Amino acid sequence: MSVLALKPATADRTRMVADALEEEIVLGWLLPRERLIEEDIAARLEVKRHVVREALAELERVGLVERVPNKGAAVRLLEPQEVRQIYSVREALETLAAEQIPLPAGSEIVSRLKAIQEVHAAAVTDADARAAFRANMAFHEALFAACGNPHLVELIQMMAQKVHGARSITAASPSHLALACAEHWAMIAALEAGDRARLVQLCRDHLGPSRDAYIAAVEQRQGRDQAR
């Protein structure tokens, strides 16, 4: 049964649980292959077990959770090759969107992005990884929405969600958060200046740190496992 088939109140709780677990996966608070025990999550988030079960099913559909035979649900470990493939698609989609944003950007979109980025910068300064994650999502949604192609925006969001787990290495890292913050401000400056080449390059480069850090961490762990 999908979330859309649930009663509104139940659907809201399911979405809340799915969002909370998704954030915890992104931030590395729930690690790859870590078991997701329904009873524990239900008690922690103060919801019924069937709500947790449906939230886990939603996260399984987008590739963040997997069902392990005889063990139940667990955070899905993305293999390096899969991460490379998805990020390749992300780069194509996001740079395409950057190429389609009318430049120089209008004052409304620039003002909106600046307002969101102020929130993101404050969260980075306060070392509030959860708030930084939410503001980061809002920033990119607003940025790519400016291309005017909702179908492209939908694909960008879908592909980004597929590799949320790959951001677990960098999403709470002060140095990576500071870099992302600086790159966001640079994107805004490129929008204001009408510098498309700079904007496209920034969007391309922005994807690298999370991808590379995750792949390096997984390959290092796989190397240790093989050496045993």
N, C-alpha and C positions, 0 to 999 in steps of 0.2 A: 504493500500500500504506500502511495506517495504522500508527501506532506500535503499536497493539494486536496487529498481525499479526507483529511482529518478535519475535525471540528476546529473553528478559528482559534479557540483558546489553546487547544492541544497543539495546533500547528505553530502558534507563537512560541510555546514552550520548546517544541522540537527545534525550531530555528534558533532559539536562544542557546540551547545545549550544543547544537551543531556549531554555532559561531564560537562559543567558548572553547570547545575542543579544538576547533580549527586554529584559533589563536594560540592555544597551548602547544600544538604541534609546530606551528611556525616559529614560535619563540624558543623551541627546544625544551620546553617543560615536560612534554611527552616525547620520548625518544623513539627512533625507528625500532620496530619489532617489540616495543613495549606493549604489554597486554592491556586491553581496555575492558575492565571488569564492570559490567552493568550495575551490579549492586553498589559498588564503591562510587561510581560516578553519580548514580541516582542520589545517594546519601549526601555526597559533597555538594551537588547542585540543587538539592532539595526538590527533586522531581520524581515522578513514577518511573519504574523500570521500562515500561513500554515506550515512554517518551525517549529515554536514552537509546533504546533499541532502534527506534525510527531515525534518530539523529545519526547513529552509527551507520545505518543503511544509507542515509544521504551522503555521508562522508565516504563510504565505500563506492558509491556511484561516481563521485568525482575523483577517486583515486588516492585519497588520503589514508584510507583504512582498508585492511584486508581481513578476510576470514581465514583463520589458521585451523586446519582440520584437528578436531579433538581439543582445541584450545580456545576457540572463540575469536573475538575481534582483537586486532593489534594495529599499531601504527605501521603503515606500509613503508618498507625500505625501498627507495627508488634506486635502481641500478644506474651507474654512471652513464652508460650508453643511452639509456632512456632519457636521462636529464639532458645530455647533449642534444638529443633529437628534439626534445620539447623546446629547449632554449633556442635552437635554430629556428623553429617555427615562430617563437615569440619575437625574435629579432626581426624576422621578415614582416610580421604583422605590425609591430610597434613602430618600426621605421617607416612603414607604409602610411600609418596614421600621421606620423610627424610630417611626412611629405605633403599631406593633404590639408593640414591646418592652415587656414587663411592667415597670411602674414602681411604686415605686422599685426599681431593679435589685437583684437578690440579691447577696450578698457574694461569691459565687464568680465571677460575671461581672465585677464591679467589680475584684476582686483580679487576675483574669486580664488585664484591660485595663490596669490600672496596671503590671503586670509587663512587658507588651509595650511600653507607652509609656515606661517607664524605659530600655528598650533603644533605642527610637527617639530619645529625648532625648539619650542618650549619643552615638549616631551623628551627630546633628545638631551637637552640641558638638564632636565630633572631625572634622567635615567629611567624614564617611565616607558619601558619597552612595549607594553600593551597599547598605550596611547599613541606611541610612535607608529606602531603597526597600523592602527586604525587611520591615523592621519595620512600615512603613506598611501594606503589604499585609496583614500578620498582624493589625494593629490593626483594620482595616476588616472583615476576615473574621470576627473574633471579635465585633465590634460588631453586625454585621448578622445573624450567626448567632443572636444573642439574641432575634430576633423569633420564632424557633421555626418558621419556614416555609422548609424547605430548597429548595423550588422558587423562591421569591422570591430567596433567597440565590444560587442558581445563575444566575438571570437577571442579578442585580446584578454578579456576577463576570464574566459573559460580556460585558456591555456595557462594563464598566470596561476589559477587555482590548482591546476594539475601538479605544479611543482612548488606549492606552498611548503611542503615538507623539506624541500631542498634549501629553504631559507633558514632552517633551524640553526645553522652554524653562525650566521651573521646577524640575524634579526635583533638579537639582544647585545651585540658587540658594540661597545662605545665607538671604536674606531670606524667600523663600517657604518654606523648610524651617522656619525659626523660627516663621512664621505657622501652618503646619500643626501644629507641635508644640503651640503655645498653644491651638489649636482642639481638638486631641485631649484635652488636659487639661480644657478647658471642657466637652466632651462627657461626660467621666467625671463631672464635678461635676454636670451636669444629670441624669445617670442616678442618682446618689446622692440628689439632692434631689427626684427624681420630677418634674422640670420638663419636661414633654413639649413644650410650645411652644418652649422654649429649645433642646431637643435637635433638634427638627425643623428649626428655623431654622439651627442650626449645620451640620447635614448639608446643607442647601440652599446655604448660603454657602460651604461648604468646597469645592464644585465650581468656583466661579467663577474663581479666580486662574489655574489651569492652562488652562482653556478660553479665557479672555480674552487671556492672554499669547500663546498659540499663534496664535489668530486674528489678533491684531494683527501678529505677526511675519510670518505668511504673506501677509497683505494688503499689508503694507509692501513685502515683496519683490516681490509681483506688480505693485505700483505702479511700482517701480523698473524692472522688466522691460518694462513697457508704455511707459515714458518713453524707453527706449533707441531 
